[in-house]
Amino acid sequence: MEELTIRINLRHEKLTVLHVATINQPISHDIGYGPIETVIYNIDKGMRSLGHRSIVACSGDSKVVGEHYVTVDKSIGAYCNDKTSENHKTMTTHLSKALHRASRGDIDIIHTHDADAVEFLYNRVSSMRVPIVMTLHVPAKNSFMEGAYQRWCNPLASPLVYCVPISEYQKRPYNELVNAKSVVHHGIEIEDFPVKNAPEKESYLFTIGRITADKGQDKAIEVARKTGSKLIIAGCVQNKAADREFFAGLKNSIDLSVEVGKSPANDDYYDKVIKPLVDSDKQIIYIGEINSEQKKQWYRHARATLFPIQWGEPFGLVLIESMACGTPVIALNKGSVPEIIVDGKTGFVVDSITAMIEAVGRIDSIDPLECRRLARLNFSVTSMAYKYSELYQRVANNHKTPDSSISLPLSLLSTPLRHGTLTIQ
């Protein structure tokens, strides 16, 4: 991976950005499963650090760095497919109040993270002349809506919707959507993650994520069994039939299930929570859903993080979180994995479970401090914020001066793409 070079014109004006958040979970630095909410929090924090005015339209149980514009009292509380009337009403209220905030006339950019929000806002903000930036969190095959992108991204329309892929891998299926060319990788606050100084040779393998076949926890168990390693599995089981069925099938392979999510991640967390499980005679241990502060400790003390995904994931926050702690990742070569992991430096990118098993024997060749250095270089909140700031500025300049010599690069123009139901992997 080439070193990241960031350039920003210091003469750029400071912008006012309205983030229309998702409301499945609160926007916060310390939540359990909430990948999009975590990204929104980090973008907001990054924009504030660059001096922009960042306003987050979100639920009242959120904790943001910028200005908190409350739309509904509480988040829905879970990622789910149920389109209940109550959830629909909550979402409508949220988007209506976000629209009201956008109508005050002081917003330069609206930043959204799902197509439902764009569909609700698009016609209503067209007269306000406020462009919309939408981060594309899902694969194209899961986000086709006939005619929607043609309407949103038509370069003759005003405002345009500027779509931002989160990886080069994710960008490819959006090939016909010309404005979806400016990739912005996710970033995290690297300094918030504790780092180990040397490999912990006698420790455990770790895997974290929603418990589902796509994440491959069954493959992680296979790797642990065949290498004689202890494995810690963390993650939520969502109320989805396929996920419940998958977890039921895992239970016979799990030696111990214990919920550790209520234990505070304080100074004695390792001694009171982690060490007793590491020292136990149980090999495969499921610890349930854990929050951000807790998972940092589990990353830090692991030998390696396993990432045996069974689908093309657009971006895995797990990868950069583990790397930030100096813990290498052994991952299957799918999705955006080869863009994120530097093979032999921050982990190993492998093509099979057999190769993953072999890579366990090479974990100690990874220097934890080099692993963290490369995470800081390529996936910090600062690098992500600069990229979004540059994009916001180009979009704002183009929108405010459509007839001047200031114009967007070809990568921000558009052609039609269909869109469909939003799903979170």
N, C-alpha and C positions, 0 to 999 in steps of 0.2 A: 504494500500500500504506500503510495507516495505521500510525502509530508504535506500537510494542509497549509496552503498559503491563503491568508485572508487579506483582502484589500477593501477598504471602505473610505469613501470620500468624506473627510471630516467637515466639509462645507455643507453636507446634507442637512436639511432642516429636520427638526424633531417632529415626529408625527404623533397623531392620536389614533391609537388602534383599539377597536372594540372587538374583543374575543367573545364570540358566541359559543359558550362552552357546551359540552354534552352534560347530561344530568343523570346518567346512570349511577355515578358515584360522585361524592363531593370532590371539588378541585382542592388538592392538598399535597403537601410533601410527604405525608406519612399515611398512606392507605394500603390496603391489601391489593386485591386484583382490581386494577383500574388503569390500564396502559394508556388510553387516550387522555384520561384526566391527568395522569402524570406528565405527559407531553405538554398539555396546555399549561400546567403549572410552571414547567421549565421555560416555555416560550415567554410567558408573562414575566417571569423573573429576569430572563435575559433581556427583554425589551426595556425593562426598568433600569437595568444596569447600564444600558447604552444611552439612557437619558430620554427615551421616548415616553409618552404618556400612554400607559397600558391600562385599559378598563376591561374587567372580566365580568360578563353577564352570566351569572351562575346561581346555584342554590345557596341558601343562607347558611348551610352547614359547611360551606367551603372556607378555606383559608388561603387567600391569595397574597401576592406581593404588591401588585398594583392596586388600582381602585376596585373595590368590590361593589358591583351593582347587582343587588339581589333581585332575582326574578321569581323564585319560588322558595318556600321555607326550607324544604328538605329535598335532597336528591331521591331518585326512585329507589336506590339501594342495591341494585343488582343489574347485571347484564342478562336480559331475558328476551325471548321471542314473543312473549304473550302481549298482544296488542289490546290490553284491557281499556275500558272506557276511562278509568281513573288515570292510567298512565298517559292516555291520549290527551286528556284534559290538562294534566300537568305539563306535558310537552307544549301544548298550544299556549298555555299561560306563559311559559318560559320564553317561547319565541316571540309572542306578542309584546312582552315587556322589553325584550332585547331590541325589537323593532322600534318601540317607543324611544329607547335610549338613542338609537341610531338617528332618529328624526330631529334631534336637537340642533344639528347643523355643524357640530364641531368634530365629526369623525372623518378621518382621512381614509382609513381602511377598515373593512369588516373581515375578520378572520374566522372561518368556520371549519368544522371537522367532520361533517357528514352531509349527505345529499338532502336529507329531510330538511335541514336548516336552510340550505340554499333554495330548495323548492318553495319554502314558506316565505323567505325574505326577498327573492329575486324581483318579482313584479312590483313589490311594495317599495323597494329602495331605488328602483330605476329612475324615478323622478328626483331622487336626492343626489344623483350623480356620485354615489359612493361605490367604488369597486370592491369586489369580494375576492379574497384569497381563500381557497379551500385546500387543506392538507388531505391527501388521498391516503387513508389508512387501510383500505381494503383492496384486494386484487380486482382487476377490471371485470373478471368474470362474475364477481359478486356485486357489481355496482352498475349494471346496465339498466338504463331507463330510456326507452325509445323516445328519441327526439329531445330529451332534456338537455344534454350537453350541446346539441346543435343550437338550442335556444339560448342557453346560458353563455356559451363561449363564442357566439357569432361575433367576429371582429367588427361588424358594422353596428352592433348593439351597444347600449350604454346603460348600466355599467357592464363590463365584462366580468366573467368569473375566471380567475387565474388558478389553475390546478397545480399542486405541488406534490410530486411523488416523493416517497421517503427512502427510496433506494433505486439504483439503476435497474435491478431486477424487476421491481414493481413497475417501472416506467415502460418496459417493453410491451406489455399488453395494451397500454394506452397509446400505442404507436401512432394512431390516426389523430389523436388529440394533440395538436402541435404545441399548444401552450403548456403541456405537461412535460416539459423538458428540463426544468430547473430543479434538479434533485436537491433536497435538503435532508441529510441524515439527522436522526434524533441526537440530542445531546443531554448529558446529565451533569450535575454538579459534582465533579470528580472529588473535590476536597471533602465532601460529605461522607465519602466511603472510606472506612478504615483499611489500611493496607498491611499485608504481612511482609516481612523482610526476607523470609526464606521459605522454601517448600515445607509443608507439614506432612512428612512422609508417612506417618502412622495414622493419618486422619481418614476421613470419609469422602466418598463421592457424593455430589449434591445435584439434584435436579429440581427445578421449580417452574411452575406454570399451571394453567388451568388443566385439570385432570381430564384428558380427552385423547382419543386415539391419534389425532393429528400431532400431539406433543410427544407421543412415543414413550410414555412412562414404562410400558411393558418392555420396550427395548432397553431402557436404562437398567431395569431389573435383570435382564439377560446379561448385560455387560458386567454388572456387579457379581452375579452368581459365577460367571465363568472366570472372573479375575480374583475371586475370593475377597472382594472389597465390601466394606460397609456402605450402604446407600441410604441417604436421607432424601425423602420425597416430600416436597411442599407444594401446596396449591389447593385451590377451591374446586369443588364439584358443583357445577351449575345445575339448575333445575331444567335439564334437557334430557330427554329419554336416552339419546345415544351416549351422553356422558355418564349418566347413572348406570347404564348397562356396562359400559367400559370399566367403570370403577368396581362394579360388582365382580367382574372377571379378574380384576387385579387382587382382590382381597385374599385369595388363596396363596398368593405369592408374597404377601406382606406379613412379616413376622410380628410387628408391633404397630399399633395405631395409637397415637397420643396427641391430643390437642395442646399446642404450646402457645397459641395465639394470644392468650391473656397474660402471659408473663412479660413484664416490662423489660425492655432492652437496656438495662442499666449496667453499671460497672461490673456487677457479679453475674451477668447473664450467662457467660461462658461456664462458670463454675456451677451455677445452679440449674441450668437448662441443657446446654450443649454437652458438657463433659459426661454427665451421668448416662446420656444416651449413647455417646461414643464408646464409653467403657462397658456398656451392657453386652450381653451375649447375643443380642438380636441383630441380624444382619440387614434386613430390609425394613426400614422404619418410615412410616407415614406420619407427618407432624401437622397436617391440616393447612389452613390458610394462615399466612403470617404477614405482618405489615412491613413497611419499608425499613424501619429501624431494625427490626428483628432479622430480616433477610440479609442485611449487611453483615451481621455477625456470622450467619450461616455461610455466606460466601467466603468471608475472611478465613475461616478455619477449615474450609474444605481443601482436599487435595486438588480437586478439579470439579468443574461444573459440566455435567453431561447435557447435551442438546440434541437428542436423537429425533428431530422433527421428521414427520412423515408427509409434509406438504411444503409448498413453496412459500414460506413466511416472508412477507414484505420487509419486515425489520423486527429483530428480536432485542428488546431492551435488556433481557437477561444476559445477552452476550457482553454488552458494554458495562453493565453493572458488575458482573463477575470480574471482568478485566480491570475495572477500576480498583478492585480489592487486591489485585495482583494474583488472582486465581485463574489459571488457564481454563479454556473451554475446549472440550472435545465435541465436535459437532459434525453431523452429516452434511454433505455438500449439497444443500438444497436452498432455494430461495436466495436471500441476500447474504447468507453466511459467508461466502468467499469475499464479499466486499468489506466485511466487518472484522473477521479474524485474520490476522497475519500468521499464516501457517508456520509453525516452528518458533514463533515469537510471542504470540498471545494465546496460543493453543494449537489445536490440530484440526484441519479440515479433511474429513475422510469420506470414502465412498460406500462404506458398508459397515455393518455391525461387527464383522470380523476385524476390520481395520480399526474400529473404535476400541475393541478389546485389546488389540496390539498397542494402541496409542496410550493406554493406561500405564504401560510399562515405561513410557517415555515422559511422563508428567514432570519428573524432577529436573528435566533439561530446560524447563522454562524459568527464566529469571523473573520473579514477581515484580521487581521494580521496573524492569523493561516493559513488562506487560502493562503496568499502570501508566508508564510514560507514553506509550502508544495510544492508550485510551484517552489520556489527557490531550494529546496532540490532535486526535481526529474526532473525538466525540464529546467534547465539553459543551456546556450550556453556552459559553461564549462564542464558540465557532458556529453553533446553530443560530444563535441570535444575530450574529453578523450577517449570515446568509439571508435570513428572513428580513433583516433591516434593509439590505441591498435590494431585495425583491420588492418590498413595500415601496421603497423610494422610486424604483423604476415604474412600478404600476401607478403610483400617485402622480409622478411627473407626466406620464403618458396620458393619464386621464384628465389632468388639469389643463394640458396644452396639446389637444389632439391635432391641431393644425400647425404646430410649430416644428422646428427641426428636431426636437426631442422625440425619440420614438423607441418603442420596445424592440428588443432583438427578436429574430424569427422564433426563438424558443417560447415566446409568450403569445404567439398568435394561436389560432385554433381551427379545428375541423371537428365534425360531429362524432360523438360516441354515445352509445346507449347506456342507460343506467338502470339499476334494479334495487333489490332489497339489501339494506345494510346488514352485514353480519360481522360479529367480532370473533376472531379466532383466539 
